[in-house]
Amino acid sequence: MKPMITGPFVLLLAGCAYPYTPPALAPIAAPAPMSTAATAAAPAAAPVTILVSIDGFRPDYLDRGVTPRLSQLAAQGVAGSMRPSFPSKTFPNHWTLVTGLVPDHHGIVGNDMEDPARATAPFTLANDDPFWWNAAEPIWVTAEKAGIRTATEFWPGASIAWGSTQPKNNHGIVPGGERPRDWADFNANISGPQRVDAVIDWLRRPAATRPRFVTLYFDTVDSAGHDEGPDGPAVTAAVADVDGSIGRLVDGIAALGQTANLVIVSDHGMAPTSSTRVIALDTIANPADYHTVETGPYATLAPVPGHEAALAAALLKPHPHMTCYTKAQVPARLRYGSNPRVPPYLCMADDGWLVLKTTPAKPFTGGNHGYDNAQPDMAALFIANGPGFAAGKRIARFDNVDVAPLLRDLIGLPAATGLDGSDARFKSVLKR
């Protein structure tokens, strides 16, 4: 889901096999020689680490023949596919990528949430209250504490004053807290090239103020997937467009004489949806017995006080294309259900189906994500390329909680304890 905010923020893979093997391509052409002036302005430096998210980019989008730069980076670096954390949604997975914790542990358990401590103020994509984010420290905060300068050209949660408290009647000002040294609020009207140019401008700075860790976020592939489904021409066009932005980034870095370790990921995949594949909750249970927190590929519900037995009887029985659980019954492999922000009931749709409040009034087709994170069409992209990585390596499918430990290695942070992920699977592809 594209976070349309100014605050912090398919087709099934037929015959899909993991790890993903991208097509072989010719070597990247050497950049044109730099001028003496350019070299003097930005002398060669230790590699910067750049974490790039292409929201909603499935690994098989590389097979469409419109990604020469991404496919080249994959062929000449390290590539594979990742299993997103459940729920396979934007905000939970972006926070997992930078904390190394599953949503159930870092607290961003959905794109919409309620908390028993904030019953009158639910979380939405426009919420920048640090209360919702403070349970897990993101890597840019850890880095800044260690004296490593960071910057972010968009990332869900990056503009939050992490560790602070939002006072009442604050007129939008949150004092204190920790953010990247340089950061920008998300705005969908800022184009891909403009986002890249902002990153290049940071890297053009003198060493004392040049960031060593940067995040960069693109949303258009996800938006196109929602609008027309993952197999539509708009998705292919968006994939081609973001590939051009990646090329602009690579070329801009080379022109500065800078080296970079690029870690290019997505948060989830995309499945095709249709009004012909909808489960209407009001035909399953009496709306007077519950209120919903989220609907879509899954629904989360809470009983109205005094109606608990009626709701349990309605939900906890077999339903076509949907399985409902109490939070205590959620399958252990999903690693979901212990957090107080997870509502009492989770109803999961079969892949490509939707759980909605009512039957849609108009027909529609499109795409969505949030399904079982083991579904092939929820798989996420992973490409790593740069002086820190071996060339031409493929890794088996892994969980996205492993990305944060990898980033810690790249930027020189010590290993952390208590994370849900590990850097172990990257040992064989990292240069020491």
C-alpha positions as CSV (number, residue, x, y, z in Angstrom):
1,M,0.0,0.0,0.0
2,K,1.4,3.4,-0.9
3,P,1.5,5.6,2.2
4,M,-0.2,8.7,0.9
5,I,0.9,10.9,3.8
6,T,3.0,13.9,4.6
7,G,3.9,12.6,8.0
8,P,6.0,9.4,8.6
9,F,4.9,7.6,6.9
10,V,-1.2,-11.1,-9.1
11,L,-0.9,-13.5,-10.8
12,L,0.4,-16.5,-8.8
13,L,4.0,-17.3,-9.6
14,A,3.4,-20.1,-12.0
15,G,6.1,-22.7,-11.5
16,C,8.0,-20.3,-9.2
17,A,11.2,-21.8,-7.8
18,Y,13.6,-20.4,-5.2
19,P,16.2,-19.1,-5.2
20,Y,15.4,-16.7,-8.1
21,T,18.0,-16.8,-10.9
22,P,18.0,-13.6,-12.9
23,P,19.0,-13.6,-16.6
24,A,22.6,-13.2,-17.5
25,L,23.6,-9.8,-18.9
26,A,26.6,-8.1,-20.3
27,P,28.9,-6.4,-17.7
28,I,28.1,-2.8,-16.7
29,A,29.9,-0.4,-18.9
30,A,32.6,1.7,-17.2
31,P,31.5,5.2,-16.4
32,A,32.9,8.1,-18.4
33,P,36.1,9.6,-16.9
34,M,35.5,12.1,-14.1
35,S,36.7,15.6,-14.4
36,T,39.5,16.8,-12.1
37,A,37.1,19.3,-10.5
38,A,34.5,16.5,-9.8
39,T,37.2,14.3,-8.3
40,A,38.5,17.1,-6.1
41,A,35.0,17.9,-4.9
42,A,34.2,14.4,-3.7
43,P,37.4,12.3,-3.2
44,A,37.1,8.5,-3.0
45,A,35.7,7.4,0.4
46,A,34.7,4.4,2.3
47,P,31.6,2.8,0.8
48,V,28.2,4.3,1.8
49,T,25.4,1.8,2.4
50,I,22.2,2.5,0.6
51,L,19.0,0.6,1.5
52,V,16.5,0.9,-1.4
53,S,12.9,-0.2,-1.1
54,I,10.7,-0.7,-4.2
55,D,7.3,-1.2,-2.6
56,G,5.4,-4.1,-4.0
57,F,8.1,-5.4,-6.3
58,R,7.8,-9.2,-6.8
59,P,11.1,-11.0,-7.7
60,D,9.5,-12.3,-11.0
61,Y,9.1,-8.7,-12.2
62,L,12.7,-9.0,-13.2
63,D,11.6,-11.5,-15.9
64,R,9.6,-8.9,-17.9
65,G,12.6,-7.7,-19.9
66,V,12.3,-4.0,-18.7
67,T,14.9,-4.0,-15.9
68,P,18.3,-3.9,-17.4
69,R,19.9,-2.1,-14.5
70,L,18.3,-4.1,-11.7
71,S,18.9,-7.4,-13.5
72,Q,22.5,-6.3,-14.1
73,L,23.0,-5.6,-10.4
74,A,21.5,-8.9,-9.5
75,A,23.6,-10.9,-12.0
76,Q,26.8,-9.2,-10.8
77,G,26.0,-9.2,-7.1
78,V,23.9,-11.3,-4.7
79,A,20.3,-12.1,-5.4
80,G,17.4,-14.1,-4.0
81,S,13.9,-13.7,-2.8
82,M,12.7,-12.9,0.7
83,R,9.8,-14.1,2.7
84,P,8.1,-11.0,4.2
85,S,6.9,-11.0,7.8
86,F,3.2,-11.5,8.5
87,P,1.2,-9.5,7.8
88,S,2.6,-8.9,4.4
89,K,1.8,-5.2,4.5
90,T,3.8,-2.0,3.9
91,F,4.4,-0.4,7.3
92,P,4.9,-3.7,9.3
93,N,7.5,-4.9,6.8
94,H,9.4,-1.7,6.4
95,W,9.8,-1.5,10.2
96,T,10.9,-5.2,10.2
97,L,13.6,-4.4,7.6
98,V,15.2,-1.7,9.8
99,T,14.7,-3.3,13.2
100,G,15.3,-7.0,12.6
101,L,12.1,-7.9,14.5
102,V,8.8,-9.3,13.3
103,P,5.7,-7.0,13.6
104,D,4.5,-8.9,16.6
105,H,7.6,-7.8,18.4
106,H,8.3,-4.3,17.1
107,G,4.7,-3.2,17.5
108,I,3.7,-2.1,14.0
109,V,1.3,-5.0,13.6
110,G,-0.7,-3.6,10.7
111,N,-1.3,-0.5,8.5
112,D,-4.2,0.2,10.8
113,M,-4.0,-0.6,14.5
114,E,-5.6,0.0,17.8
115,D,-3.9,-0.2,21.2
116,P,-5.6,-0.8,24.6
117,A,-3.6,2.2,25.9
118,R,-4.9,4.5,23.1
119,A,-8.4,3.2,22.6
120,T,-9.6,6.6,21.4
121,A,-6.8,7.3,19.0
122,P,-6.2,4.5,16.5
123,F,-3.1,4.3,14.3
124,T,-3.4,5.1,10.6
125,L,-0.9,5.7,7.8
126,A,-1.0,9.5,8.6
127,N,0.0,9.0,12.3
128,D,3.4,10.3,13.3
129,D,3.0,9.9,17.1
130,P,6.2,8.2,18.4
131,F,4.0,6.2,20.8
132,W,3.3,3.7,18.0
133,W,6.9,3.2,17.0
134,N,8.9,3.4,20.2
135,A,9.0,-0.4,21.0
136,A,11.9,-1.1,18.6
137,E,14.9,1.0,17.7
138,P,15.5,1.5,14.0
139,I,18.9,1.1,12.5
140,W,19.4,4.8,11.8
141,V,18.9,5.6,15.5
142,T,21.5,3.0,16.5
143,A,23.9,4.3,13.8
144,E,23.5,7.9,14.9
145,K,24.2,7.0,18.5
146,A,27.4,5.3,17.3
147,G,28.5,8.4,15.4
148,I,27.5,7.2,12.0
149,R,25.7,9.9,10.0
150,T,22.4,8.8,8.3
151,A,19.9,10.2,5.9
152,T,16.6,9.1,4.4
153,E,14.8,10.0,1.3
154,F,11.5,8.5,2.5
155,W,11.0,5.3,4.6
156,P,7.9,4.5,6.6
157,G,8.7,5.7,10.2
158,A,11.9,7.6,9.3
159,S,10.4,11.0,10.1
160,I,9.2,9.9,13.5
161,A,10.9,11.5,16.5
162,W,11.8,8.1,17.8
163,G,11.9,7.8,21.6
164,S,10.0,11.0,22.1
165,T,6.5,11.6,23.4
166,Q,3.9,13.7,21.4
167,P,2.5,16.3,23.7
168,K,-1.1,17.4,23.6
169,N,-2.0,20.6,21.6
170,N,1.5,20.5,20.1
171,H,0.5,21.9,16.7
172,G,2.3,19.1,15.0
173,I,5.7,19.7,16.8
174,V,7.2,16.7,18.6
175,P,10.2,17.8,20.6
176,G,13.3,15.7,21.1
177,G,13.6,12.1,19.9
178,E,15.9,10.7,17.3
179,R,15.7,10.9,13.6
180,P,18.2,10.4,10.7
181,R,20.5,13.5,10.5
182,D,18.8,14.3,7.2
183,W,15.3,13.3,6.4
184,A,12.3,14.1,4.3
185,D,8.6,13.5,4.7
186,F,7.0,11.3,2.1
187,N,5.3,13.0,-0.8
188,A,4.0,10.9,-3.7
189,N,4.4,13.9,-6.1
190,I,8.2,13.8,-5.7
191,S,9.4,11.8,-8.7
192,G,11.8,8.9,-8.8
193,P,14.6,11.0,-10.4
194,Q,14.0,13.8,-7.8
195,R,14.4,11.3,-5.0
196,V,17.6,9.9,-6.5
197,D,19.0,13.4,-7.0
198,A,18.4,14.2,-3.3
199,V,20.5,11.2,-2.3
200,I,23.3,12.1,-4.8
201,D,23.3,15.7,-3.3
202,W,23.9,14.2,0.1
203,L,26.8,12.1,-1.2
204,R,28.3,15.2,-2.8
205,R,29.0,16.7,0.6
206,P,32.4,16.8,2.3
207,A,33.2,13.8,4.4
208,A,32.3,15.4,7.7
209,T,28.6,15.8,6.7
210,R,28.3,13.0,4.1
211,P,25.9,10.2,5.3
212,R,27.3,6.7,5.6
213,F,23.9,5.1,5.7
214,V,21.0,6.1,3.4
215,T,17.5,4.9,2.8
216,L,15.5,5.5,-0.4
217,Y,11.9,4.5,-1.2
218,F,9.9,4.1,-4.4
219,D,6.1,3.5,-4.2
220,T,4.8,3.5,-7.8
221,V,5.1,-0.3,-8.5
222,D,2.9,-1.0,-5.5
223,S,0.4,1.7,-6.6
224,A,0.1,0.2,-10.1
225,G,-0.3,-3.3,-8.7
226,H,-3.2,-2.2,-6.5
227,D,-4.8,-0.3,-9.4
228,E,-4.9,-3.0,-12.0
229,G,-3.3,-6.2,-10.6
230,P,0.2,-7.5,-10.9
231,D,0.0,-8.6,-14.5
232,G,-1.2,-5.3,-16.0
233,P,0.7,-3.0,-18.3
234,A,0.9,-0.2,-15.7
235,V,2.9,-2.5,-13.4
236,T,5.4,-3.2,-16.2
237,A,5.6,0.5,-17.0
238,A,6.2,1.3,-13.3
239,V,8.9,-1.4,-13.1
240,A,10.7,0.0,-16.1
241,D,10.5,3.5,-14.7
242,V,11.9,2.6,-11.3
243,D,14.7,0.6,-13.1
244,G,15.6,3.9,-14.7
245,S,15.8,5.6,-11.3
246,I,18.1,2.8,-10.1
247,G,20.3,3.4,-13.1
248,R,20.4,7.1,-12.3
249,L,21.4,6.3,-8.8
250,V,24.2,3.9,-9.9
251,D,25.5,6.4,-12.5
252,G,25.4,9.3,-10.0
253,I,27.4,7.5,-7.4
254,A,30.0,6.5,-10.0
255,A,30.3,10.1,-11.2
256,L,31.1,11.2,-7.7
257,G,33.9,8.7,-7.4
258,Q,32.0,7.2,-4.5
259,T,31.6,3.5,-3.8
260,A,28.4,2.1,-2.4
261,N,26.9,-1.1,-1.1
262,L,23.4,-1.2,-2.5
263,V,20.8,-3.4,-0.7
264,I,17.7,-3.3,-2.9
265,V,14.5,-4.9,-1.4
266,S,10.8,-4.9,-1.5
267,D,8.4,-5.2,1.4
268,H,6.0,-7.8,-0.1
269,G,4.6,-9.0,-3.4
270,M,1.2,-8.6,-5.0
271,A,-1.8,-10.9,-5.7
272,P,-4.6,-10.3,-8.2
273,T,-8.0,-9.5,-6.6
274,S,-11.6,-9.2,-7.9
275,S,-15.1,-8.4,-6.6
276,T,-15.9,-12.0,-7.6
277,R,-13.6,-13.3,-4.8
278,V,-15.0,-11.5,-1.7
279,I,-16.1,-12.8,1.7
280,A,-18.5,-10.3,3.2
281,L,-18.2,-10.3,7.0
282,D,-21.8,-9.1,7.5
283,T,-22.9,-12.4,6.0
284,I,-20.8,-14.4,8.4
285,A,-21.5,-12.6,11.7
286,N,-23.9,-10.0,13.0
287,P,-22.3,-6.6,12.7
288,A,-23.7,-5.7,16.1
289,D,-21.4,-8.3,17.6
290,Y,-18.0,-6.8,16.5
291,H,-16.0,-4.0,15.1
292,T,-13.3,-4.3,12.5
293,V,-9.8,-2.9,12.7
294,E,-8.5,-4.0,9.3
295,T,-10.1,-5.7,6.3
296,G,-8.7,-6.9,3.0
297,P,-6.5,-10.0,2.5
298,Y,-7.2,-10.6,6.2
299,A,-9.6,-9.0,8.7
300,T,-8.9,-8.3,12.3
301,L,-11.9,-7.9,14.6
302,A,-12.8,-7.3,18.3
303,P,-16.1,-8.4,19.9
304,V,-18.5,-5.8,21.3
305,P,-18.6,-6.2,25.1
306,G,-21.2,-8.8,26.0
307,H,-21.2,-10.3,22.5
308,E,-18.1,-12.5,22.8
309,A,-19.9,-15.8,22.6
310,A,-22.0,-14.9,19.6
311,L,-18.9,-13.7,17.7
312,A,-16.9,-16.8,18.5
313,A,-19.7,-19.1,17.4
314,A,-20.0,-17.2,14.1
315,L,-16.3,-17.0,13.3
316,L,-14.7,-20.2,14.6
317,K,-16.3,-22.6,12.2
318,P,-15.4,-23.6,8.6
319,H,-15.9,-20.9,6.0
320,P,-15.2,-21.1,2.3
321,H,-12.0,-19.3,1.4
322,M,-11.4,-17.9,4.9
323,T,-10.1,-19.3,8.2
324,C,-10.6,-17.4,11.5
325,Y,-8.5,-17.7,14.6
326,T,-8.4,-16.3,18.0
327,K,-5.1,-14.5,18.5
328,A,-4.0,-17.4,20.8
329,Q,-4.7,-19.9,17.9
330,V,-2.8,-18.1,15.1
331,P,-0.4,-20.6,13.6
332,A,3.0,-20.3,15.3
333,R,4.9,-20.1,11.9
334,L,3.3,-16.6,11.4
335,R,4.9,-15.3,14.6
336,Y,1.9,-13.2,15.2
337,G,-0.6,-12.8,18.0
338,S,1.2,-12.0,21.2
339,N,1.3,-8.2,20.9
340,P,-1.6,-6.4,22.7
341,R,-2.2,-4.5,19.4
342,V,-3.3,-7.6,17.6
343,P,-7.1,-7.8,17.9
344,P,-8.8,-10.8,19.4
345,Y,-9.7,-12.4,16.0
346,L,-7.8,-12.8,12.8
347,C,-9.6,-14.0,9.7
348,M,-7.3,-14.9,6.8
349,A,-8.5,-15.1,3.2
350,D,-7.2,-17.6,0.7
351,D,-4.7,-16.1,-1.7
352,G,-6.5,-13.7,-4.1
353,W,-9.6,-13.5,-1.9
354,L,-10.7,-10.5,0.2
355,V,-12.4,-10.3,3.5
356,L,-14.5,-7.1,3.4
357,K,-17.2,-5.6,5.7
358,T,-19.9,-6.0,3.1
359,T,-20.5,-7.2,-0.4
360,P,-19.0,-4.6,-2.9
361,A,-21.5,-2.3,-4.5
362,K,-19.6,-2.2,-7.8
363,P,-17.4,-4.8,-9.6
364,F,-13.7,-4.3,-9.5
365,T,-10.4,-5.9,-10.3
366,G,-7.0,-5.0,-8.9
367,G,-4.3,-6.3,-6.7
368,N,-3.5,-6.6,-3.0
369,H,-1.1,-8.0,-0.4
370,G,-1.3,-9.0,3.3
371,Y,-1.8,-12.7,2.6
372,D,0.0,-15.6,4.2
373,N,3.6,-14.7,4.0
374,A,4.5,-18.2,2.7
375,Q,2.4,-17.6,-0.5
376,P,4.8,-17.4,-3.5
377,D,3.2,-14.2,-4.8
378,M,3.9,-12.4,-1.5
379,A,7.7,-13.0,-2.0
380,A,9.9,-9.9,-1.9
381,L,12.9,-8.8,-3.9
382,F,16.5,-8.9,-2.6
383,I,19.5,-7.7,-4.5
384,A,22.8,-6.7,-3.0
385,N,25.7,-5.3,-5.0
386,G,28.9,-3.4,-4.1
387,P,32.4,-3.8,-2.8
388,G,31.1,-5.6,0.3
389,F,29.5,-8.4,-1.7
390,A,30.8,-11.3,-3.7
391,A,29.8,-11.4,-7.4
392,G,27.3,-13.7,-9.1
393,K,26.0,-15.3,-6.0
394,R,22.5,-16.7,-5.4
395,I,21.0,-17.3,-1.9
396,A,18.1,-19.4,-0.9
397,R,14.8,-17.8,0.1
398,F,15.2,-16.2,3.6
399,D,13.1,-14.2,6.1
400,N,13.3,-10.4,5.9
401,V,14.2,-10.1,9.6
402,D,17.7,-11.0,8.4
403,V,18.2,-7.7,6.5
404,A,18.8,-5.5,9.6
405,P,21.7,-7.7,10.9
406,L,23.2,-7.5,7.4
407,L,23.0,-3.7,7.4
408,R,24.7,-3.6,10.8
409,D,27.6,-5.5,9.3
410,L,27.9,-3.2,6.3
411,I,27.9,0.0,8.3
412,G,30.1,-1.2,11.1
413,L,27.7,-1.7,14.0
414,P,28.3,-4.5,16.4
415,A,26.0,-7.5,16.3
416,A,22.8,-7.0,18.3
417,T,21.1,-9.4,20.8
418,G,17.4,-10.1,20.9
419,L,16.7,-9.7,17.2
420,D,14.5,-12.2,15.3
421,G,16.9,-12.3,12.4
422,S,20.6,-13.2,11.8
423,D,23.4,-12.4,9.4
424,A,24.4,-16.1,9.2
425,R,23.1,-16.7,5.7
426,F,25.1,-13.8,4.3
427,K,28.5,-15.0,5.7
428,S,29.3,-16.8,2.4
429,V,28.5,-13.8,0.2
430,L,30.1,-11.0,2.2
431,K,33.7,-9.9,1.5
432,R,35.7,-9.4,4.7
